[in-house]
Amino acid sequence: MELSYLIQLADHSGGILYVLVGLGAVVLTVVAERTWVLRSLTRRGEALTEALGDLSAGDLARLRGVQRTLALGLHGGLIEATLACGAVPADQLGQRLEEVILRHAPLLDRRLWLLDTSVTLAPLLGLLGTIIGMFNVFSALVDPNAPPTQVTGGVAEALIATAAGLLIAVVGLVFFNAIGERVRLVVHQLETQKVILVNRFAAGGPL
């Protein structure tokens, strides 16, 4: 399609297509950023969980080694809290680690509200653009000299806004669910690491 024709379509939608293009750019940006961040976190989480599982009970020296090599960023908070607590009962250590998880969990799904909003907003904007485009079609209907192709072509152009809105909603919904599943995986990894740390380093052993 030529640029002039795309601009014509956007104008016929009352500018709604411009908004949809911006909304689509926001969706793709959030998807790319969250996918990259969560993919890195899950990979580090897998390596850290495996390393923690190989530790012997009370082996603080190896735990510090794991902290230096693998426990970066989010996952490092659990090991740091374990080392700071020292030899405390299992319930106290578990509550301290749970506090760390709860404090960091909101960071995992930040900006996902943009995807959630886009899934609902994009089809509504597309429908609004189609309604505005239909006004141009109705104005052609009152002209007795207007050719039939002008009417049918106007309807087709008006429906492009709805199609664009639905496309953005479909893409946003698929990635929203995929990223949500990735967030649940990271939280599960953190919970697993918490249990391992309690079992290995709580005073008196696990609950």
Backbone as a printed PyTorch tensor [residue, N CA C, xyz], in Angstrom:
tensor([[[  0.8270,  -1.1900,   0.0000],
         [  0.0000,   0.0000,   0.0000],
         [  0.8690,   1.2500,   0.0000]],

        [[  0.4140,   2.2680,  -0.7250],
         [  1.1270,   3.5210,  -0.7520],
         [  0.8440,   4.3100,   0.5190]],

        [[  1.7940,   5.1620,   0.8850],
         [  1.6490,   5.9500,   2.1000],
         [  0.4400,   6.8770,   2.0170]],

        [[  0.2130,   7.4270,   0.8400],
         [ -0.9260,   8.3430,   0.6880],
         [ -2.2510,   7.6350,   0.9470]],

        [[ -2.3370,   6.3620,   0.5110],
         [ -3.5700,   5.6080,   0.7350],
         [ -3.7490,   5.2950,   2.2140]],

        [[ -2.6530,   4.9570,   2.9120],
         [ -2.7410,   4.6960,   4.3450],
         [ -3.1740,   5.9380,   5.1130]],

        [[ -2.6490,   7.0940,   4.6870],
         [ -3.0530,   8.3540,   5.3200],
         [ -4.5310,   8.6230,   5.0600]],

        [[ -4.9860,   8.2840,   3.8600],
         [ -6.4050,   8.4550,   3.5300],
         [ -7.2780,   7.5720,   4.4240]],

        [[ -6.8490,   6.3100,   4.6380],
         [ -7.6000,   5.4170,   5.5100],
         [ -7.6640,   5.9660,   6.9350]],

        [[ -6.5430,   6.4890,   7.4140],
         [ -6.5130,   7.0380,   8.7660],
         [ -7.4230,   8.2530,   8.8930]],

        [[ -7.4410,   9.0760,   7.8580],
         [ -8.3070,  10.2510,   7.8820],
         [ -9.7760,   9.8580,   7.8720]],

        [[-10.1140,   8.8140,   7.1000],
         [-11.5100,   8.3710,   7.0340],
         [-11.9740,   7.7750,   8.3630]],

        [[-11.0410,   7.3170,   9.1820],
         [-11.4070,   6.7660,  10.4900],
         [-11.4560,   7.8370,  11.5680]],

        [[-11.3360,   9.0800,  11.1690],
         [-11.3320,  10.1600,  12.1530],
         [-10.0560,  10.2260,  12.9640]],

        [[ -8.9810,   9.6780,  12.4470],
         [ -7.7080,   9.6630,  13.1650],
         [ -7.5520,   8.4940,  14.1190]],

        [[ -8.5680,   7.6220,  14.1910],
         [ -8.5040,   6.4910,  15.1150],
         [ -7.3830,   5.5290,  14.7370]],

        [[ -7.1340,   5.3800,  13.4310],
         [ -6.0530,   4.4720,  13.0170],
         [ -4.6950,   4.9460,  13.5160]],

        [[ -4.5020,   6.2590,  13.6220],
         [ -3.2530,   6.7680,  14.1880],
         [ -3.1160,   6.3220,  15.6470]],

        [[ -4.2250,   6.4120,  16.3730],
         [ -4.2130,   5.9780,  17.7730],
         [ -3.9310,   4.4850,  17.8670]],

        [[ -4.5190,   3.7000,  16.9600],
         [ -4.3080,   2.2570,  16.9740],
         [ -2.8580,   1.9040,  16.6640]],

        [[ -2.2500,   2.6490,  15.7650],
         [ -0.8330,   2.4190,  15.4730],
         [  0.0090,   2.6750,  16.7190]],

        [[ -0.2780,   3.7670,  17.4320],
         [  0.4460,   4.0410,  18.6680],
         [  0.2040,   2.9850,  19.7230]],

        [[ -1.0490,   2.5230,  19.8150],
         [ -1.3690,   1.4760,  20.7790],
         [ -0.6440,   0.1760,  20.4400]],

        [[ -0.5850,  -0.1450,  19.1520],
         [  0.1510,  -1.3380,  18.7290],
         [  1.6290,  -1.2400,  19.0590]],

        [[  2.2050,  -0.0420,  18.9100],
         [  3.6140,   0.1500,  19.2510],
         [  3.8460,  -0.0530,  20.7450]],

        [[  2.9090,   0.4240,  21.5650],
         [  3.0210,   0.2230,  23.0190],
         [  2.9710,  -1.2660,  23.3590]],

        [[  2.0410,  -1.9890,  22.7320],
         [  1.9090,  -3.4300,  22.9790],
         [  3.2010,  -4.1570,  22.6310]],

        [[  3.7510,  -3.8800,  21.4640],
         [  4.9740,  -4.5580,  21.0460],
         [  6.1570,  -4.2160,  21.9480]],

        [[  6.2210,  -2.9670,  22.4160],
         [  7.3140,  -2.5640,  23.3020],
         [  7.2390,  -3.3010,  24.6320]],

        [[  6.0430,  -3.3450,  25.2210],
         [  5.8730,  -4.0410,  26.5030],
         [  6.1630,  -5.5300,  26.3440]],

        [[  5.6770,  -6.1080,  25.2580],
         [  5.9050,  -7.5430,  25.0160],
         [  7.3970,  -7.8410,  24.9110]],

        [[  8.1240,  -7.0380,  24.1410],
         [  9.5550,  -7.2740,  23.9600],
         [ 10.3110,  -7.1090,  25.2800]],

        [[  9.9990,  -6.0620,  26.0330],
         [ 10.7230,  -5.7980,  27.2760],
         [ 10.4540,  -6.8620,  28.3280]],

        [[  9.1750,  -7.2010,  28.5480],
         [  8.8290,  -8.1990,  29.5770],
         [  9.3130,  -9.5940,  29.1820]],

        [[  9.2330,  -9.9200,  27.8980],
         [  9.6940, -11.2400,  27.4520],
         [ 11.1850, -11.3960,  27.6970]],

        [[ 11.9470, -10.3780,  27.3710],
         [ 13.3980, -10.4520,  27.5530],
         [ 13.7600, -10.5350,  29.0360]],

        [[ 13.1390,  -9.6960,  29.8710],
         [ 13.4430,  -9.6790,  31.2990],
         [ 13.0740, -11.0100,  31.9550]],

        [[ 11.8610, -11.4960,  31.6880],
         [ 11.3990, -12.7170,  32.3540],
         [ 12.1340, -13.9540,  31.8450]],

        [[ 12.5190, -13.9370,  30.5760],
         [ 13.2990, -15.0600,  30.0570],
         [ 14.6540, -15.1240,  30.7550]],

        [[ 15.2760, -13.9760,  30.9690],
         [ 16.5590, -13.9540,  31.6780],
         [ 16.3910, -14.4140,  33.1160]],

        [[ 15.3000, -13.9860,  33.7600],
         [ 15.0740, -14.3720,  35.1500],
         [ 14.8510, -15.8770,  35.2900]],

        [[ 14.0820, -16.4620,  34.3870],
         [ 13.8220, -17.9020,  34.4880],
         [ 15.0920, -18.7150,  34.2470]],

        [[ 15.9220, -18.2740,  33.3310],
         [ 17.1750, -18.9900,  33.0960],
         [ 18.0880, -18.9300,  34.3140]],

        [[ 18.2160, -17.7340,  34.9050],
         [ 19.0390, -17.6190,  36.1090],
         [ 18.4150, -18.3850,  37.2630]],

        [[ 17.0820, -18.3800,  37.3200],
         [ 16.4050, -19.1030,  38.3880],
         [ 16.6170, -20.5980,  38.3080]],

        [[ 16.6140, -21.1440,  37.1100],
         [ 16.8630, -22.5730,  36.9470],
         [ 18.2730, -22.9400,  37.4130]],

        [[ 19.2480, -22.1460,  37.0070],
         [ 20.6290, -22.4230,  37.4010],
         [ 20.8020, -22.2870,  38.9100]],

        [[ 20.1700, -21.2710,  39.5040],
         [ 20.3040, -21.0530,  40.9340],
         [ 19.6150, -22.1570,  41.7250]],

        [[ 18.4430, -22.5840,  41.3020],
         [ 17.7350, -23.6580,  41.9970],
         [ 18.5510, -24.9400,  41.9980]],

        [[ 19.1640, -25.2370,  40.8530],
         [ 19.9950, -26.4480,  40.7680],
         [ 21.2140, -26.3400,  41.6830]],

        [[ 21.8340, -25.1530,  41.7230],
         [ 23.0130, -24.9680,  42.5700],
         [ 22.6440, -25.0610,  44.0480]],

        [[ 21.5190, -24.4850,  44.4370],
         [ 21.0950, -24.5480,  45.8320],
         [ 20.7480, -25.9770,  46.2470]],

        [[ 20.1640, -26.7340,  45.3150],
         [ 19.8120, -28.1090,  45.6210],
         [ 21.0190, -28.9790,  45.9010]],

        [[ 22.1820, -28.6080,  45.3830],
         [ 23.4030, -29.3960,  45.6030],
         [ 24.1270, -29.0390,  46.8950]],

        [[ 23.6410, -27.9980,  47.6090],
         [ 24.3230, -27.5880,  48.8340],
         [ 24.0550, -28.5680,  49.9730]],

        [[ 25.0420, -28.6790,  50.8430],
         [ 24.8650, -29.4610,  52.0630],
         [ 24.2690, -28.5700,  53.1470]],

        [[ 23.6430, -29.1700,  54.1270],
         [ 23.0250, -28.4200,  55.2080],
         [ 24.0650, -27.5940,  55.9600]],

        [[ 23.7980, -26.3140,  56.1280],
         [ 24.6770, -25.4320,  56.8840],
         [ 25.9500, -25.0090,  56.1820]],

        [[ 26.0790, -25.2960,  54.8910],
         [ 27.3130, -24.9650,  54.1670],
         [ 27.2530, -23.5100,  53.7040]],

        [[ 27.5290, -22.6050,  54.6250],
         [ 27.4490, -21.1780,  54.3320],
         [ 28.5380, -20.7190,  53.3600]],

        [[ 29.6850, -21.3800,  53.3910],
         [ 30.7700, -20.9920,  52.4950],
         [ 30.3610, -21.1940,  51.0340]],

        [[ 29.7800, -22.3390,  50.7260],
         [ 29.3230, -22.5870,  49.3540],
         [ 28.1330, -21.6990,  49.0010]],

        [[ 27.3070, -21.3960,  49.9920],
         [ 26.1780, -20.5050,  49.7380],
         [ 26.6680, -19.1180,  49.3210]],

        [[ 27.7180, -18.6460,  49.9930],
         [ 28.2860, -17.3500,  49.5950],
         [ 28.8960, -17.4270,  48.1990]],

        [[ 29.4820, -18.5660,  47.8640],
         [ 30.0090, -18.7380,  46.5100],
         [ 28.9090, -18.7040,  45.4710]],

        [[ 27.7850, -19.3510,  45.7700],
         [ 26.6350, -19.3070,  44.8610],
         [ 26.1160, -17.8800,  44.7250]],

        [[ 26.1150, -17.1520,  45.8240],
         [ 25.6470, -15.7680,  45.7830],
         [ 26.5080, -14.9180,  44.8620]],

        [[ 27.8070, -15.1300,  44.9080],
         [ 28.7040, -14.3290,  44.0620],
         [ 28.5650, -14.6670,  42.5810]],

        [[ 28.2860, -15.9060,  42.2560],
         [ 28.3170, -16.3380,  40.8550],
         [ 26.9480, -16.3530,  40.1770]],

        [[ 25.9060, -16.7060,  40.9210],
         [ 24.6010, -16.9240,  40.2930],
         [ 23.4930, -16.0190,  40.8090]],

        [[ 23.5620, -15.6090,  42.0610],
         [ 22.4440, -14.8860,  42.6790],
         [ 22.5240, -13.4010,  42.3570]],

        [[ 22.1250, -13.0580,  41.1360],
         [ 22.1420, -11.6700,  40.7070],
         [ 20.7150, -11.1160,  40.7120]],

        [[ 20.5840,  -9.8400,  41.0590],
         [ 19.2960,  -9.1850,  40.9630],
         [ 18.2550,  -9.7610,  41.9040]],

        [[ 17.1090, -10.1050,  41.3340],
         [ 15.9600, -10.5510,  42.1150],
         [ 16.2700, -11.7680,  42.9740]],

        [[ 16.9180, -12.7680,  42.4050],
         [ 17.1760, -14.0060,  43.1410],
         [ 18.1860, -13.8140,  44.2680]],

        [[ 19.0160, -12.8080,  44.1670],
         [ 20.0120, -12.5920,  45.2010],
         [ 19.4180, -12.1840,  46.5330]],

        [[ 18.1940, -11.6350,  46.5150],
         [ 17.5790, -11.2020,  47.7580],
         [ 17.3350, -12.3320,  48.7300]],

        [[ 17.0000, -13.5120,  48.2270],
         [ 16.7370, -14.6440,  49.1080],
         [ 18.0070, -15.1000,  49.8240]],

        [[ 19.0890, -15.2180,  49.0830],
         [ 20.3450, -15.6510,  49.7020],
         [ 20.8590, -14.5840,  50.6590]],

        [[ 20.7390, -13.3300,  50.2720],
         [ 21.1770, -12.2520,  51.1550],
         [ 20.4000, -12.2810,  52.4700]],

        [[ 19.0910, -12.5150,  52.3970],
         [ 18.2780, -12.5790,  53.6130],
         [ 18.6510, -13.7880,  54.4590]],

        [[ 18.9540, -14.9090,  53.8050],
         [ 19.3500, -16.1100,  54.5420],
         [ 20.6510, -15.8800,  55.2980]],

        [[ 21.6210, -15.2760,  54.6540],
         [ 22.8980, -15.0150,  55.3020],
         [ 22.7390, -13.9800,  56.4200]],

        [[ 21.8410, -13.0190,  56.2340],
         [ 21.6500, -11.9810,  57.2450],
         [ 20.9420, -12.5280,  58.4830]],

        [[ 20.0460, -13.4950,  58.2950],
         [ 19.2940, -14.0440,  59.4280],
         [ 20.1500, -14.9290,  60.3180]],

        [[ 21.1120, -15.6140,  59.7360],
         [ 21.9240, -16.5190,  60.5220],
         [ 21.1420, -17.7670,  60.9130]],

        [[ 21.5100, -18.3490,  62.0260],
         [ 20.8740, -19.5910,  62.4890],
         [ 19.6050, -19.2510,  63.2640]],

        [[ 18.4900, -19.2120,  62.5780],
         [ 17.1910, -18.9250,  63.1950],
         [ 16.2660, -20.1070,  62.9280]],

        [[ 15.1830, -20.2410,  63.6990],
         [ 14.2470, -21.3440,  63.4580],
         [ 13.6590, -21.2980,  62.0620]],

        [[ 13.1570, -22.4510,  61.6160],
         [ 12.6620, -22.5900,  60.2480],
         [ 11.4950, -21.6530,  59.9630]],

        [[ 10.5810, -21.5160,  60.9420],
         [  9.4290, -20.6590,  60.6830],
         [  9.8380, -19.1980,  60.5410]],

        [[ 10.8100, -18.7620,  61.3370],
         [ 11.2720, -17.3770,  61.2580],
         [ 12.0110, -17.1190,  59.9470]],

        [[ 12.8660, -18.0410,  59.5460],
         [ 13.5760, -17.8770,  58.2770],
         [ 12.5960, -17.9190,  57.1060]],

        [[ 11.6270, -18.8300,  57.1620],
         [ 10.6460, -18.9160,  56.0890],
         [  9.8320, -17.6420,  55.9390]],

        [[  9.4550, -17.0250,  57.0720],
         [  8.6980, -15.7800,  57.0080],
         [  9.5460, -14.6450,  56.4430]],

        [[ 10.8150, -14.6400,  56.7970],
         [ 11.7040, -13.5870,  56.2770],
         [ 11.8680, -13.7360,  54.7690]],

        [[ 12.0390, -14.9550,  54.2940],
         [ 12.1890, -15.1730,  52.8520],
         [ 10.8820, -14.8800,  52.1230]],

        [[  9.7620, -15.2160,  52.7400],
         [  8.4670, -14.9090,  52.1240],
         [  8.2790, -13.4030,  51.9880]],

        [[  8.7640, -12.6630,  52.9570],
         [  8.7080, -11.2030,  52.8850],
         [  9.4890, -10.6860,  51.6750]],

        [[ 10.6630, -11.2740,  51.4450],
         [ 11.4710, -10.8680,  50.2890],
         [ 10.7200, -11.1520,  48.9870]],

        [[ 10.0950, -12.3190,  48.8950],
         [  9.3540, -12.6760,  47.6830],
         [  8.1940, -11.7310,  47.4560]],

        [[  7.4370, -11.4500,  48.5060],
         [  6.2810, -10.5620,  48.3680],
         [  6.7030,  -9.1490,  47.9790]],

        [[  7.8520,  -8.7250,  48.4500],
         [  8.3210,  -7.3760,  48.1230],
         [  8.7470,  -7.2600,  46.6710]],

        [[  9.2730,  -8.3490,  46.1040],
         [  9.7820,  -8.2960,  44.7410],
         [  8.7830,  -8.7780,  43.6890]],

        [[  7.7610,  -9.5220,  44.0930],
         [  6.8200, -10.0840,  43.1250],
         [  6.1440,  -9.0250,  42.2430]],

        [[  5.7450,  -7.8530,  42.7830],
         [  5.1080,  -6.8560,  41.9060],
         [  5.9970,  -6.3570,  40.7740]],

        [[  7.3080,  -6.5010,  40.9270],
         [  8.2120,  -6.0520,  39.8660],
         [  8.1280,  -6.9480,  38.6350]],

        [[  7.6330,  -8.1700,  38.8140],
         [  7.6170,  -9.1210,  37.7080],
         [  6.5690,  -8.7630,  36.6660]],

        [[  5.4040,  -8.3170,  37.1090],
         [  4.3150,  -8.0630,  36.1600],
         [  4.0250,  -6.5800,  35.9580]],

        [[  5.0060,  -5.7360,  36.2400],
         [  4.7830,  -4.3160,  36.0030],
         [  4.6380,  -4.0650,  34.4920]],

        [[  3.8140,  -3.0990,  34.1830],
         [  3.4610,  -2.6970,  32.8120],
         [  2.5780,  -3.7180,  32.0990]],

        [[  2.2640,  -4.8350,  32.7470],
         [  1.3450,  -5.7710,  32.1020],
         [ -0.0680,  -5.2090,  32.0300]],

        [[ -0.3690,  -4.2100,  32.8750],
         [ -1.6820,  -3.5910,  32.7960],
         [ -1.8810,  -2.9120,  31.4360]],

        [[ -0.7850,  -2.5080,  30.8020],
         [ -0.9010,  -1.9180,  29.4700],
         [ -1.4100,  -2.9430,  28.4600]],

        [[ -0.9220,  -4.1840,  28.5490],
         [ -1.4170,  -5.2350,  27.6560],
         [ -2.8760,  -5.5490,  27.9680]],

        [[ -3.1890,  -5.6370,  29.2460],
         [ -4.5630,  -5.9380,  29.6400],
         [ -5.5200,  -4.8610,  29.1400]],

        [[ -5.1160,  -3.6120,  29.2650],
         [ -5.9600,  -2.5090,  28.7890],
         [ -6.0780,  -2.5090,  27.2760]],

        [[ -4.9800,  -2.8070,  26.5950],
         [ -4.9900,  -2.7940,  25.1310],
         [ -5.9250,  -3.8580,  24.5650]],

        [[ -5.9890,  -5.0160,  25.2270],
         [ -6.8570,  -6.0970,  24.7520],
         [ -8.3170,  -5.6420,  24.7230]],

        [[ -8.7010,  -4.8340,  25.6970],
         [-10.0800,  -4.3370,  25.7550],
         [-10.2710,  -3.0820,  24.9210]],

        [[ -9.2840,  -2.1960,  24.9590],
         [ -9.4340,  -0.8820,  24.3300],
         [ -9.3290,  -0.9390,  22.8080]],

        [[ -8.4320,  -1.7660,  22.2660],
         [ -8.1910,  -1.7770,  20.8240],
         [ -9.4450,  -2.1020,  20.0060]],

        [[-10.2190,  -3.1450,  20.3260],
         [-11.4310,  -3.4080,  19.5370],
         [-12.4480,  -2.2720,  19.6320]],

        [[-12.5420,  -1.6320,  20.7980],
         [-13.4880,  -0.5150,  20.9440],
         [-13.0670,   0.6720,  20.0890]],

        [[-11.7670,   0.9540,  20.0690],
         [-11.2870,   2.0310,  19.2050],
         [-11.4960,   1.6920,  17.7360]],

        [[-11.2650,   0.4210,  17.3760],
         [-11.4970,   0.0030,  15.9970],
         [-12.9410,   0.1580,  15.5940]],

        [[-13.8450,  -0.1950,  16.4840],
         [-15.2740,  -0.0270,  16.2010],
         [-15.6340,   1.4500,  16.0560]],

        [[-15.0490,   2.2820,  16.9170],
         [-15.3030,   3.7220,  16.7990],
         [-14.8050,   4.2570,  15.4700]],

        [[-13.6220,   3.8070,  15.0410],
         [-13.1010,   4.2360,  13.7430],
         [-13.9910,   3.7930,  12.6000]],

        [[-14.5510,   2.5900,  12.6970],
         [-15.4570,   2.1090,  11.6580],
         [-16.7320,   2.9340,  11.6140]],

        [[-17.2640,   3.2950,  12.7740],
         [-18.4860,   4.1110,  12.8080],
         [-18.2360,   5.4730,  12.1750]],

        [[-17.0780,   6.0660,  12.5170],
         [-16.7530,   7.3600,  11.9170],
         [-16.6000,   7.2180,  10.4020]],

        [[-15.9680,   6.1170,   9.9730],
         [-15.8070,   5.8960,   8.5370],
         [-17.1310,   5.6880,   7.8250]],

        [[-18.0990,   5.0950,   8.5190],
         [-19.4080,   4.8880,   7.9000],
         [-20.1370,   6.2000,   7.6540]],

        [[-19.8200,   7.2350,   8.4250],
         [-20.4310,   8.5360,   8.1670],
         [-20.1130,   9.0130,   6.7550]],

        [[-18.8590,   8.7490,   6.3300],
         [-18.4810,   9.1340,   4.9620],
         [-19.2600,   8.3260,   3.9320]],

        [[-19.5310,   7.0640,   4.2450],
         [-20.3090,   6.2300,   3.3350],
         [-21.7330,   6.7540,   3.2200]],

        [[-22.3250,   7.1350,   4.3350],
         [-23.6910,   7.6550,   4.3110],
         [-23.7810,   8.9650,   3.5430]],

        [[-22.7360,   9.7700,   3.6430],
         [-22.7430,  11.0210,   2.8830],
         [-22.6880,  10.7480,   1.3840]],

        [[-22.0430,   9.6340,   1.0030],
         [-22.0180,   9.2720,  -0.4190],
         [-23.3640,   8.7330,  -0.8730]],

        [[-24.0950,   8.1090,   0.0300],
         [-25.3990,   7.5450,  -0.3470],
         [-26.4100,   8.6230,  -0.7050]],

        [[-26.3080,   9.7810,  -0.0810],
         [-27.2670,  10.8530,  -0.3770],
         [-26.9650,  11.5460,  -1.6920]],

        [[-25.8010,  11.2510,  -2.2770],
         [-25.4400,  11.8290,  -3.5730],
         [-25.9240,  10.8890,  -4.6740]],

        [[-26.9170,  11.2930,  -5.4470],
         [-27.4420,  10.3850,  -6.4780],
         [-26.4370,  10.0760,  -7.5740]],

        [[-25.4170,  10.9030,  -7.7320],
         [-24.4250,  10.6850,  -8.7870],
         [-23.2370,   9.8460,  -8.3100]],

        [[-23.2530,   9.4520,  -7.0410],
         [-22.1230,   8.6840,  -6.5210],
         [-22.1480,   7.2720,  -7.0820]],

        [[-21.0290,   6.7690,  -7.6180],
         [-20.9930,   5.4060,  -8.1570],
         [-21.0730,   4.3800,  -7.0330]],

        [[-21.5750,   3.1900,  -7.3250],
         [-21.6660,   2.1500,  -6.2830],
         [-20.3140,   1.7810,  -5.6860]],

        [[-19.2650,   1.8860,  -6.5020],
         [-17.9410,   1.5280,  -5.9760],
         [-17.4910,   2.4650,  -4.8740]],

        [[-17.9650,   3.6900,  -4.8980],
         [-17.5950,   4.6200,  -3.8370],
         [-18.2000,   4.1880,  -2.4990]],

        [[-19.4100,   3.6430,  -2.5840],
         [-20.0810,   3.1940,  -1.3690],
         [-19.4170,   1.9280,  -0.8240]],

        [[-19.2590,   0.9420,  -1.6880],
         [-18.6650,  -0.3230,  -1.2300],
         [-17.2160,  -0.1280,  -0.8060]],

        [[-16.4910,   0.7160,  -1.5450],
         [-15.1050,   0.9900,  -1.1600],
         [-15.0300,   1.7000,   0.1730]],

        [[-15.9650,   2.5870,   0.4400],
         [-15.9910,   3.2910,   1.7200],
         [-16.2700,   2.3540,   2.8740]],

        [[-17.1650,   1.3770,   2.6610],
         [-17.4540,   0.3960,   3.7040],
         [-16.2090,  -0.4350,   4.0060]],

        [[-15.5180,  -0.8590,   2.9480],
         [-14.3030,  -1.6600,   3.1440],
         [-13.2410,  -0.8700,   3.9010]],

        [[-13.0850,   0.4050,   3.5560],
         [-12.0970,   1.2270,   4.2540],
         [-12.4830,   1.4250,   5.7110]],

        [[-13.7790,   1.5780,   5.9710],
         [-14.2250,   1.7780,   7.3440],
         [-13.9570,   0.5490,   8.2030]],

        [[-14.0990,  -0.6390,   7.6100],
         [-13.9120,  -1.8680,   8.3710],
         [-12.4440,  -2.1440,   8.7100]],

        [[-11.5280,  -1.4520,   8.0370],
         [-10.1100,  -1.6510,   8.3220],
         [ -9.7950,  -1.2610,   9.7600]],

        [[-10.4510,  -0.2500,  10.2820],
         [-10.2130,   0.1670,  11.6610],
         [-10.5900,  -0.9500,  12.6390]],

        [[-11.7240,  -1.5930,  12.3970],
         [-12.1280,  -2.7000,  13.2560],
         [-11.1340,  -3.8530,  13.1610]],

        [[-10.6980,  -4.1590,  11.9390],
         [ -9.7280,  -5.2420,  11.7560],
         [ -8.4200,  -4.9340,  12.4830]],

        [[ -7.9690,  -3.6920,  12.4170],
         [ -6.7340,  -3.3110,  13.0990],
         [ -6.8860,  -3.4490,  14.6140]],

        [[ -8.0310,  -3.0180,  15.1340],
         [ -8.2670,  -3.1330,  16.5590],
         [ -8.2970,  -4.5760,  17.0240]],

        [[ -8.9470,  -5.4410,  16.2400],
         [ -9.0050,  -6.8550,  16.6020],
         [ -7.6310,  -7.5120,  16.5350]],

        [[ -6.8300,  -7.1180,  15.5530],
         [ -5.4790,  -7.6850,  15.4330],
         [ -4.6340,  -7.3310,  16.6500]],

        [[ -4.6880,  -6.0730,  17.0750],
         [ -3.9310,  -5.6590,  18.2560],
         [ -4.4140,  -6.4150,  19.4920]],

        [[ -5.7380,  -6.5860,  19.6060],
         [ -6.2940,  -7.2950,  20.7660],
         [ -5.8510,  -8.7540,  20.7910]],

        [[ -5.8350,  -9.4040,  19.6390],
         [ -5.4330, -10.8120,  19.5760],
         [ -3.9600, -10.9630,  19.9670]],

        [[ -3.1110, -10.1170,  19.3980],
         [ -1.6770, -10.1820,  19.7250],
         [ -1.4600,  -9.8890,  21.2120]],

        [[ -2.1320,  -8.8580,  21.7070],
         [ -1.9820,  -8.5040,  23.1080],
         [ -2.4470,  -9.6010,  24.0350]],

        [[ -3.5610, -10.2630,  23.6990],
         [ -4.0940, -11.3210,  24.5620],
         [ -3.1610, -12.5270,  24.6090]],

        [[ -2.6390, -12.9090,  23.4510],
         [ -1.7390, -14.0660,  23.4010],
         [ -0.4950, -13.8180,  24.2610]],

        [[  0.1120, -12.6690,  24.0950],
         [  1.3380, -12.3870,  24.8410],
         [  1.0480, -12.0730,  26.3050]],

        [[ -0.1150, -11.5120,  26.6030],
         [ -0.4800, -11.2690,  27.9990],
         [ -0.5540, -12.5780,  28.7690]],

        [[ -1.1880, -13.5790,  28.1680],
         [ -1.2710, -14.8890,  28.8170],
         [  0.0930, -15.5700,  28.8990]],

        [[  0.8890, -15.4400,  27.8330],
         [  2.2160, -16.0620,  27.8330],
         [  3.1220, -15.4390,  28.8860]],

        [[  3.0960, -14.1150,  28.9860],
         [  3.9310, -13.4390,  29.9790],
         [  3.4290, -13.7320,  31.3860]],

        [[  2.1060, -13.8130,  31.5570],
         [  1.5610, -14.1720,  32.8600],
         [  2.0210, -15.5490,  33.3040]],

        [[  2.0860, -16.4890,  32.3720],
         [  2.5870, -17.8220,  32.6970],
         [  4.0620, -17.7740,  33.0800]],

        [[  4.8240, -16.9190,  32.4040],
         [  6.2430, -16.7790,  32.7330],
         [  6.4170, -16.1650,  34.1310]],

        [[  5.5530, -15.2200,  34.4810],
         [  5.6040, -14.6280,  35.8250],
         [  5.3390, -15.6920,  36.8840]],

        [[  4.3430, -16.5400,  36.6480],
         [  4.0410, -17.6090,  37.6060],
         [  5.2230, -18.5680,  37.7450]],

        [[  5.9470, -18.8040,  36.6480],
         [  7.1090, -19.6860,  36.7100],
         [  8.2090, -19.0800,  37.5770]],

        [[  8.4450, -17.7780,  37.4260],
         [  9.4720, -17.1260,  38.2440],
         [  9.0890, -17.1730,  39.7180]],

        [[  7.8190, -16.9070,  40.0330],
         [  7.3720, -16.9640,  41.4280],
         [  7.5260, -18.3770,  41.9820]],

        [[  7.2230, -19.3790,  41.1620],
         [  7.3980, -20.7660,  41.6000],
         [  8.8710, -21.0570,  41.8810]],

        [[  9.7640, -20.5540,  41.0470],
         [ 11.1890, -20.7400,  41.2920],
         [ 11.6070, -20.1040,  42.6120]],

        [[ 11.1010, -18.9080,  42.8930],
         [ 11.4350, -18.2400,  44.1480],
         [ 10.9210, -19.0350,  45.3450]],

        [[  9.7110, -19.5690,  45.2360],
         [  9.1700, -20.3730,  46.3300],
         [  9.9940, -21.6460,  46.5300]],

        [[ 10.4270, -22.2440,  45.4300],
         [ 11.2670, -23.4420,  45.5340],
         [ 12.5900, -23.1240,  46.2050]],

        [[ 13.2030, -22.0270,  45.8330],
         [ 14.4690, -21.6240,  46.4380],
         [ 14.2870, -21.3110,  47.9230]],

        [[ 13.1420, -20.7300,  48.2710],
         [ 12.8730, -20.4540,  49.6890],
         [ 12.8350, -21.7530,  50.4960]],

        [[ 12.1380, -22.7510,  49.9720],
         [ 12.0460, -24.0310,  50.6770],
         [ 13.4230, -24.6840,  50.8130]],

        [[ 14.2180, -24.6200,  49.7500],
         [ 15.5600, -25.2090,  49.7980],
         [ 16.3990, -24.5200,  50.8680]],

        [[ 16.3470, -23.1940,  50.9070],
         [ 17.1500, -22.4510,  51.8820],
         [ 16.7010, -22.7400,  53.3130]],

        [[ 15.4000, -22.8510,  53.5190],
         [ 14.9120, -23.1860,  54.8610],
         [ 15.3780, -24.5750,  55.2630]],

        [[ 15.2830, -25.5300,  54.3430],
         [ 15.6870, -26.9010,  54.6510],
         [ 17.1770, -27.0250,  54.9310]],

        [[ 17.9680, -26.1740,  54.2630],
         [ 19.4340, -26.2980,  54.4070],
         [ 19.9920, -25.4750,  55.5520]],

        [[ 19.3910, -24.3190,  55.8590],
         [ 20.0720, -23.3670,  56.7280],
         [ 19.2750, -22.9040,  57.9490]],

        [[ 18.0760, -23.4270,  58.1490],
         [ 17.3360, -23.0810,  59.3620],
         [ 17.9050, -23.8300,  60.5520]],

        [[ 17.8900, -23.1920,  61.6990],
         [ 18.3780, -23.8250,  62.9270],
         [ 17.4350, -24.9700,  63.3030]],

        [[ 17.9820, -26.1390,  63.5240],
         [ 17.1500, -27.2880,  63.8860],
         [ 16.5630, -28.0030,  62.7010]],

        [[ 16.9070, -27.5790,  61.4590],
         [ 16.3870, -28.2640,  60.2780],
         [ 15.0440, -27.7130,  59.8550]],

        [[ 14.4420, -28.3070,  58.8270],
         [ 13.1850, -27.8060,  58.2770],
         [ 12.0210, -28.0460,  59.2350]],

        [[ 10.9020, -27.3650,  58.8980],
         [  9.6850, -27.5830,  59.6840],
         [  9.2300, -29.0220,  59.5500]]])
